[in-house]
Amino acid sequence: MLYAPATATLPELLLRPWHDDDVDALVAAYRDPVLRRWTRAPVTTTAEARRFVAAARRDWDDGHRFSFAVVEPGPDGGTPVAQVILKHVTEDGEDAEVGYWTAAPARGRGVAPHALVALTGWAFARFPALRRLDLLHQVDNPASCRVAVKAGYAFQEVLPARPPFPRDGHRHARWA
């Protein structure tokens, strides 16, 4: 588990692996049309949410993809309000990719950049050979540009569209 410390405007965030108890929160988050617009594999049913959690567990076991539920602590332990993920990482690899999504009620409060900063620190500490992390998003998603910059990921280049992405993209990067 990781913690992103509290700020003046944001409570402490807990970053942890996805649990079976998160299924309802996943389905609720993906009801948001904005989230579905930017996601390649939306979670629309309880069965899909269970597969999502099972796949996240397998990815952790495989050691090349680490998906964290981002939780704002609450009286019941808290509910996931976002996800951050480290992808395409290997023990001796010098680069990998990060990604994220934020549930509608958590948007605009700094949850995504705050969680990405925590994930970034963990990734560089956990994988000593890692030198660069990339954050990719489509060019028509200015909110993701803002998140990237707030999390310390500098714009690098425009990438041409390629399946499964229908539009050109931006690559932002952060170095160790």
Backbone hydrogen bonds, N-H to C=O, Kabsch-Sander energy under -0.5 kcal/mol:
donor,donor_aa,acceptor,acceptor_aa,energy
2,L,15,L,-3.0
4,A,13,L,-2.6
7,T,10,L,-3.1
13,L,4,A,-2.6
14,L,71,V,-2.9
15,L,2,L,-3.1
15,L,13,L,-0.5
16,R,14,L,-0.6
16,R,69,A,-2.2
18,W,67,S,-0.5
22,D,19,H,-1.9
23,V,20,D,-1.4
26,L,22,D,-2.4
27,V,23,V,-2.2
28,A,24,D,-2.4
29,A,25,A,-2.5
30,Y,26,L,-2.2
31,R,28,A,-1.1
32,D,29,A,-1.4
36,R,32,D,-2.2
37,R,33,P,-1.8
38,W,34,V,-1.1
38,W,35,L,-0.6
39,T,35,L,-0.6
39,T,36,R,-0.6
44,T,42,P,-0.7
49,A,45,T,-2.2
50,R,46,T,-2.4
51,R,47,A,-2.1
52,F,48,E,-2.4
53,V,49,A,-2.4
54,A,50,R,-2.5
55,A,51,R,-2.8
56,A,52,F,-2.4
57,R,53,V,-2.1
58,R,54,A,-2.3
59,D,55,A,-2.7
60,W,56,A,-2.0
61,D,57,R,-2.3
62,D,58,R,-2.4
63,G,59,D,-1.8
64,H,59,D,-0.9
65,R,59,D,-0.9
66,F,86,L,-2.8
67,S,65,R,-0.5
68,F,66,F,-0.5
68,F,84,V,-3.3
69,A,16,R,-3.6
70,V,82,A,-2.8
71,V,14,L,-3.2
71,V,69,A,-0.6
72,E,79,T,-1.0
77,G,74,G,-1.9
79,T,72,E,-0.6
81,V,70,V,-3.4
82,A,70,V,-1.0
83,Q,101,W,-2.5
84,V,68,F,-1.8
85,I,99,G,-2.3
86,L,66,F,-2.1
87,K,85,I,-0.5
87,K,97,E,-3.6
89,V,64,H,-1.8
93,G,90,T,-0.9
96,A,132,R,-1.5
97,E,87,K,-2.4
98,V,134,D,-3.1
99,G,85,I,-1.9
101,W,83,Q,-1.9
103,A,81,V,-2.8
106,A,103,A,-1.8
107,R,103,A,-0.7
107,R,104,A,-1.3
109,R,106,A,-1.1
111,V,106,A,-0.6
114,H,110,G,-1.9
115,A,111,V,-2.7
116,L,112,A,-2.7
117,V,113,P,-2.2
118,A,114,H,-1.6
119,L,115,A,-2.6
120,T,116,L,-2.8
121,G,117,V,-2.2
122,W,118,A,-2.1
123,A,119,L,-2.9
124,F,120,T,-2.4
125,A,121,G,-1.8
126,R,122,W,-3.1
127,F,123,A,-2.3
129,A,91,E,-0.6
130,L,127,F,-1.9
131,R,94,E,-3.0
132,R,94,E,-2.3
133,L,174,R,-2.7
134,D,96,A,-2.2
135,L,172,H,-2.4
136,L,98,V,-0.6
137,H,170,H,-1.7
139,V,168,D,-2.4
141,N,138,Q,-1.5
144,S,141,N,-0.8
145,C,141,N,-1.1
146,R,142,P,-2.0
147,V,143,A,-2.2
148,A,144,S,-2.5
149,V,145,C,-2.4
150,K,146,R,-2.5
151,A,147,V,-1.9
152,G,149,V,-1.6
153,Y,148,A,-3.1
154,A,152,G,-0.7
154,A,173,A,-2.3
156,Q,171,R,-3.1
157,E,171,R,-1.4
159,L,169,G,-3.2
162,R,165,F,-0.7
165,F,162,R,-2.7
169,G,159,L,-2.9
170,H,137,H,-3.5
171,R,157,E,-2.5
172,H,135,L,-2.6
172,H,170,H,-0.5
173,A,154,A,-2.4
174,R,133,L,-2.2
176,A,131,R,-2.2
